[in-house]
């Protein structure tokens, strides 16, 4: 049997970290087994689904590189097929019309709650042998309910959580079509998983309660039951449910914040799954190693610092042309135009070992293309009167040296020796004058890239 997995988001919001991990695991499982990965957009919630959210899902999948073999399929484009299946179920007796009004159902709910019972539909319109149903009211459009089995249990071996058993008595007769004829979410999922030949359903554990109902409907249709794997939730850094302030934002926000897709994918892969002690690996390795046996059933905890650490690693390895293009765009967003000199590729090489995000990298090199404002605290500490003679001497030497890091370093050392100073006593004020702050990579390399004229012009400010 060919493995067929699916990712089926609802376009009522952005693709967030939890959804992206589900997509990644489904994608990797299909890749591992030479199968097919299907993208399905479950857009039956017309009131909340938006074209912008659909596009955000597609953009997020594309940015992460999670390519799908089939789709995207849209449930709203399959309404006729769902209605055909419902008619078949009405004919074979596995579904029936229910004429209960909202008021009747609300009264039933209130009565059950007052008795301490679990609120549930009481089956008043459910056809049974020997049961006489009332005459259907002409003025009430009926919903259609699935005739759920009354006895026995729904049992499945969840590939993450182990065996789960739910008594059918706990399940009432689910509405599968609303009064206006629109099929409901749980029913559409069943028909899609059946007709798309899904073999493994990998999804969040917020769907565990849907699974017994879906299994019963699949059985009623004579369909093969897929295997189910329910992934536990992701908690934030603070151990609380993931919120916008720690991860539950659009995946594309990570792009905007300066994360590489390789880092996000590598991090997501380790959220609830492991392969020994391996922390850093490619997606090719992940697909080779991935299995459902090593997914933990307990909640995974998001760790922003770990993600940043991984991102820093991937920035160091990133393709030079990719970084140049990306950083050029990020600098443009900061209203900084990249000039021909200094060479942006060389500037990036100087700083990429120090950055944990691409935004940090872009922000830290602005001073190469835009004269910096000098930090007041740094100026007060390092731009002191007794260092002026040494800097003036250095300025004179720099006008004549070959312009490379080695010659510049030699000139600084000459001044340090002449004035009997320690190297930082000259290097720190240079950093403040040239970069605006007191931290930078090796100052001679910074100066070599800035260029002689720019260095002398910025040094001349200190008079």
Secondary structure, DSSP 8 states (H G I E B T S, - for coil): ---EEEE---TTS---HHHHHHHHHHHHHHHHTT-EEEEEE----TTT--HHHHHHHHHHHHHHT---SEEEEEGGGGHHHHHHHHHHHHHHTSEEEE---HHHHHHHHHHHHHTT-------TT---TT-------TTS--EEEE---SSSEEEEEETTTEEEEEEGGG----EEE-TTS-B-HHHHHHHHHHHTT--EEEEEGGGHHHHHHHHHHHHHTT----EEEEE--EE-TTSSB--GGGT-S-HHHHHHTT--HHHHHHHHHTSSB-STT-----HHHHHHH--STTB-SS-EE--HHHHHHHHHHHHHHS-HHHHHHHHHHHHHHTT----SSS-HHHHHHHHGGG-SSHHHHHHHTGGGTS-----HHHHHHH--GGGHHHHHHHHHHHTTS-SSHHHHHHHHHHHHHHTT--HHHHHHHHHHHHHSSS--S-HHHHHHHH-HHHHHHHHTT--
